[in-house]
Amino acid sequence: MQNFMVVLGLVLKAEPIGEYDRRIVLLTREKGKITVFARGARRQNNRFLATTTPFCFGEFKLFAGQNSYSLSEANITNYFEEVRSNFSLAFYGMYFLEMADYYARENADEKQLLKLLYQSLKALSHPSLKADFVRVIYEMKAIMINGEFPGIPDKRDDLSGADKAIRHLFETPAEKVYSFQVSDTVLAELTERTKNIRNRVIDKEFKSLEMLENINAGMEGIQ
């Protein structure tokens, strides 16, 4: 009997293998981060051509071999086209994917990280949410989920705006983290504090973050 399984997940990255195949990394609800091979996915008109690219979210039917997974079917429910088709938002999204790939582990419980990533990609295209706000919330919550965010403020009435936001984020489930907003002043403080924490706890330089910051710096230069 063939060993098939269905997982709900999101494609974090994809790379070519051989002449026509593709290897993808999925962040899944059931298995954490897994690597999947999609045979013939790079052939023109192949049914997996569009469904095995970064940002694709949906159900993936996999054949579980001894040492690897192979893709059998894919039912994509969200391609995040509004993010992919927007030059600026695409770089935010790529950074979110790369950070999720850094934190996720194989055969680990990554449900909260998957929920956070999904909601953050949705939030990027929300007209009332600034991309930089979405970014700092994503960074903080991802670090919190991994248990590395230092100094969560105690719940008190005299907390600063930034501390209130951090405390609220700590107490809020991943799927509801964008249910509040902050002032520009608080956002600036959160951004600076999160940057310092990220540099302390993450021992990796994200290429997508470097590209994102270069693009943002360039945009500021022409304003």
Order of alpha helices (4+ residues) and beta strands (2+ residues): beta-beta-beta-beta-beta-alpha-alpha-alpha-alpha-alpha-alpha-alpha
